[in-house]
Amino acid sequence: MENEGERVAAALASVHGVDYISVYTFVDLLSRIAILILLFLVGLETSLVEMKRIGKTALVVAVIGIVVPMGLG
C-alpha cells in the first residue's frame, strides 16, 4: 500500500505531472491577482476621516493582536 507522498510523487513524475504543476502555477497566479484587486478595492473604500477617528483604538488592537500570540508562543 502506497502512502500519500508516494502517490503525489508518482502523479508528478507521470506524463501528466507537468499538467498538474502548470495548473497549480495558474491557480497561484490567479489567486495573487485576486488578492491585489481585493486590497485595491478595500483601499478605495477606506475613509481617512474614520481612520483618524478610530486610529488609536485600532493601533492598540493591532499591537495586542501581534504581541500576545508571539508572547504565548
C-alpha positions in Angstrom: 0.0 0.0 0.0 1.4 3.4 -1.0 1.3 6.3 1.3 0.1 9.8 0.2 3.6 11.1 -0.5 4.3 8.3 -2.9 1.1 8.9 -4.8 1.8 12.6 -5.2 5.4 11.8 -6.4 4.1 9.2 -8.8 1.5 11.6 -10.2 4.1 14.4 -10.7 6.5 12.0 -12.3 4.0 10.7 -14.7 3.3 12.0 -18.2 0.6 14.4 -16.8 2.8 15.7 -14.0 3.7 18.8 -15.9 0.0 19.5 -16.3 -0.6 19.4 -12.6 2.3 21.8 -12.0 1.1 24.2 -14.7 -2.4 24.2 -13.3 -1.0 24.8 -9.8 1.0 27.7 -11.2 -2.0 29.2 -12.9 -4.2 28.9 -9.8 -1.4 30.5 -7.7 -1.1 33.4 -10.1 -4.9 33.9 -10.3 -5.2 33.9 -6.6 -2.4 36.5 -6.2 -4.1 38.8 -8.8 -7.5 38.4 -7.0 -5.8 39.4 -3.7 -4.3 42.5 -5.3 -7.7 43.5 -6.7 -9.4 42.9 -3.3 -6.8 45.0 -1.5 -7.2 47.8 -4.1 -10.9 47.8 -3.6 -10.6 47.9 0.2 -8.2 50.9 -0.2 -10.8 52.7 -2.3 -13.5 52.2 0.4 -11.2 53.4 3.2 -12.3 56.7 4.8 -9.4 58.8 6.1 -11.7 60.7 8.4 -12.9 57.5 10.1 -9.3 56.2 10.2 -8.2 59.3 12.2 -11.2 58.9 14.5 -10.5 55.3 15.4 -6.8 55.3 14.8 -5.6 54.9 18.4 -8.0 52.1 19.2 -7.1 50.3 16.1 -3.4 50.6 16.8 -3.8 49.2 20.3 -5.9 46.2 19.0 -3.3 45.6 16.2 -0.4 45.7 18.6 -2.1 43.4 21.1 -3.0 41.0 18.2 0.6 40.7 17.3 2.3 40.8 20.7 0.0 38.4 22.6 0.3 35.5 20.2 4.1 36.0 20.0 4.3 36.1 23.8 2.2 32.9 24.1 4.5 31.1 21.7 
